[in-house]
């Protein structure tokens, strides 16, 4: 299931790009811990959609969503930096690719 892990961690890297843009958008309220965790969950779920369904995919999803390194990266690059419009974009995305385009919001 390497593609799921790779896609999920690529999603976490997305936080860096989104955060740098988000910090420039002063009129949009920054995200909190809970919202950033929801983005992680959404990105992992979207990445998993690209894989054939299996119990292993569900196990990998659970591991990525609770990975300490992932969660620290979220705190460092998302909390207080990403914006509500970026959050809304990611949460409304239907595919992983759509979510990666949210850095332009």
Number of C-alpha atoms within 10 A of each C-alpha: 12 10 12 21 18 12 19 27 17 16 23 22 16 20 26 19 17 23 23 15 17 27 17 12 16 10 10 15 15 21 19 16 14 9 18 22 19 15 24 23 19 23 29 25 20 23 24 24 15 13 13 9 10 10 8 11 19 12 10 17 21 14 12 19 19 13 11 11 11 19 17 11 15 22 17 14 20 30 20 17 26 29 27 18 19 24 23 15 20 25 17 13 18 13 17 22 14 13 24 20 15 20 22 12 16
